[in-house]
Amino acid sequence: MLKQIPGKIYIESQRGKVSEDSGETYCLFNYKTFINEHKKPILPLQYFNETILNPGGKISLNIAGATCFILPLYNMVEILAGSHLIRLYPGEAICFENHAEILCYNPHSNESVSFIWFVLHNENVPVNSLYQKIILPINKIKNQWINLFSGHLNAKITCMDARAELEYCSVSFEKSTSFFFYSRHF
């Protein structure tokens, strides 16, 4: 008999919404002004958000003591981490570890930019870590798990066709086991 692993399903329409002058953030868990007793983080997954920045908008992410993944969905986003300016396009992903502050900018003058970002609390984050940028084969591989990064943290993502099915895949961390999946039909 297969071992049953408890899980939770989060539906896109049940996300919280935080509106600011620079744009909107749709959050799976409590974030800034969105507070709900049933939306507490499932550590080590602290945040799982989609941010849509207005033209010229920006958002600041403080990830000290954590690992942050950023994946653009629509248009290029510029990221300033310390003295590093990074341009990130759809189909790319970036991982930051233990940065005091990351600034995400929309450099476009007449279009919005959308990106997913999630933060994993990690007690073993290196002190002066840099970033790691990868190209995702999202447009080539559908309905299969893709490794985002591996090492002391392991994360996977997938791009699903409508109504496609995929075998459950857990992501193991030192103190717990977590699974997260983001599905959006375009």
Buried (B, 14 or more C-beta within 10 A) or exposed (E): EEEEEEEEEBEEEEBBEBEBEBBBBBBBBBBEEBEEEEBEBBEBBBBBBBBBBBBEBBBEBEBEBBBBBBBBBEBBBBBBBEEEEBEBEBBBBBBBBBBEEBEBBBBBEEEBBBBBBBBBBBEEBEEEEEBBBBEBEBEEEEEBBBEBBEEEBEBBBBBBEEEEEEEEEEBEBEEEEBBBBBEEEE
